[in-house]
Amino acid sequence: MLLLLLAHFLKLRASEHERLSRLDTASSAAGTSDSYGDRPSGRSSAYTRRENRLAALSSRTEDDTSRDYKKLYESALAENQKLKSKLQDAQVELADIKSKLDKIAQQKQEKTSDRSSMLEIEKREKRALERKLSEMEEGMKV
């Protein structure tokens, strides 16, 4: 945006300079050599100097902005690489934690299934012992 405004300003200055040059040419062609005739040429040289300074400034500004964009691009690229590296590390860590959680859940499920199978075995043994006890009591009654 700034570059567009600067370019527009330079175009306006160039057209003004061109107009003053035409005035200077017209006044020297008319043969006027009074103090006013000298003034447009002095102005035109001042305008030329100013125009040259602005042109140099705009080219330097364009170079600076292109360098700034390059620096910004490089820094953004470096930042993206760092973030990608961190993301990969986090994904590896997440996968590791998930596998650990799966192992723990599996162990817990195995313990639960072992516990339930132990409870089933104990219940069967208890029933078997109760049957034996009742059989023995029946045998003692007879």
N, C-alpha and C positions, 0 to 999 in steps of 0.2 A: 504494500500500500504506500509506504514511504517512498519507495523507488518510483512508483507511478506518479506521485505528486512531484517529485524532484524532476522527473523527465518532462512533465507538463510545464513546470516552471522554466526549465531550460528551453523548451520550445517557445514559450512566451518571450523569454529574453532574446532568443535568436531572432524572432520576428521583429522585436523592438530594435535590436541592433541593425537588422536589415533596413528598417525604416529610417533609422538615423543615418545609416550609410548612404541611403538614397538622398536624404536631405543634405548631407555633406557634399555629395556629388552634384546635386542641383545648385547649391549655393556657390560652389567653386566654378561651376559652368556658367553661372550668372555673372561671375566676376566680382562678387562682393568680397572685400577683404577687410571688413570692419571687425570690431572685437566680437560681434555675434557670430561671424563666419568662422572664427577660430574655436569657438566654444563647442560646436557639435563634434569637431574632430577630437577635441579633448575628451568630450563625453564618450565618443565612440571608442577611444582607446581605453578609457576607464571601464566602459561596458565590456570591451574585449577582454581586459584583464580579469574583470569579475567573472565573465563567462568562462574563461580558461580556468580560474580557480574553482568555480562550481563544477565544471566538467571533470577536473582532477579529483575534486571531493567526491563526486558521484561515482567515478570509477574506483576510487579507494573504498568508498562505502560498499559498492558491489563486491569488491574483493573481500572486504571484512565480513560482509554478510555471507558470502559463499564459504569463507573459512569458518565462520561461526556455525553455519549449517553443517559443514563437514565435521566440525568438532562435536556438535550436538548429535549428529548421526553416529559418530564413532562412540561417544559416551553412551548413547542409547543402546547401541549394539553390544557394548561391553556389559552394560547392565542386564540386557536380555540374556546374555550368555551366563552371567552369574545366577540369574533367576532360574534359568533352565537347569543349571547344575544343582541348585538348591531343590528344585522340584524333583529331579531324578533321585537325589538323596532321600527326600521325604517319601517318594514312592517306594524306594527300596526298604526304608524303615517301616513304612506302612505294611508292605508285604510280609516283612519279618514279624511284625507284631500280630498280623492276622494269622500267620502260621502258628505262632506261639499260642494264641487264643484258641485256635482249632485243636491244638494238641491238648491244651488244658481242658477244653470242653469234652474232648474224646476221653481223656483220663477220668474226668468226673462222671461221664456217662458209663464208663467201664466200672468205676467204683460203685455207681448206683446199681448197675446191672448185677455186679458181683454181690452187692449187699442184698438185692432182691432175691438173687438165687440162693444166697446163704439163708435168708429168711424162709424161703420155700423149703430148703433142706431141713432147717430147724423145726419148722411146722410139721413136716412129715415125720421127723424123728420123735417129736413130742406126741403126735397122734399114735405113732407106733408104740411108744412107751405107755401111753394111756391105755391102749388096747391090751397090751401085755399085763398092765396093772389090773385092769378090769377082769381079764381072763384069770389072773392069779387069785383075785378076790372071789371070783366065781368058783374056782377050784378049791379054795379054802372053805367056802360055804358048803360045798358038797362033801 
